[in-house]
Amino acid sequence: MGKYSKYQPTIEIQKKLGERVRSLRLNAGLSQEELAFRSNIHRTYMSEVELGKRNISLKNIEAISKALGISISSLFDFDKTHEKKA
């Protein structure tokens, strides 16, 4: 391990964010393609975000939250990932 290894982010947060985006998208009744369009993000990139394969930029986080009509902080409310829309 290098001297900075303890500061390396884990892939876990990418997976949590991806699950949260997918949950919110489904609750909003949107296809992956529609959310990508509304976010001005390529659909394959959106797929990789939902799969936790992308280290997404702040710009794209903001675009997704706006497209979903939620705050950025709500996007990171991982405790609500599996809640269903009432």
Residue pairs with C-beta under 8 A, 6 or more apart in sequence:
9 55
11 52
14 52
14 53
14 54
14 55
14 56
15 52
16 52
16 78
16 81
17 49
17 52
17 56
17 61
17 75
17 76
17 78
18 49
18 50
18 51
18 52
18 53
18 54
19 50
19 52
19 78
19 81
20 75
20 76
20 77
20 78
20 80
20 81
21 35
21 46
21 49
21 50
21 64
21 68
21 75
22 50
23 80
23 81
23 82
23 83
24 68
24 70
24 75
25 31
25 32
25 35
25 50
25 68
27 83
27 84
27 85
28 35
28 68
28 69
28 85
30 38
32 43
32 46
32 47
32 50
33 43
33 46
35 46
35 64
35 67
35 68
36 42
36 43
36 45
36 46
37 43
38 67
39 46
39 60
39 63
39 64
39 66
39 67
40 63
41 49
41 60
41 63
41 64
45 54
45 60
48 54
49 56
49 60
49 64
56 64
61 72
61 75
62 72
64 75
65 71
65 72
65 74
65 75
68 75
74 80
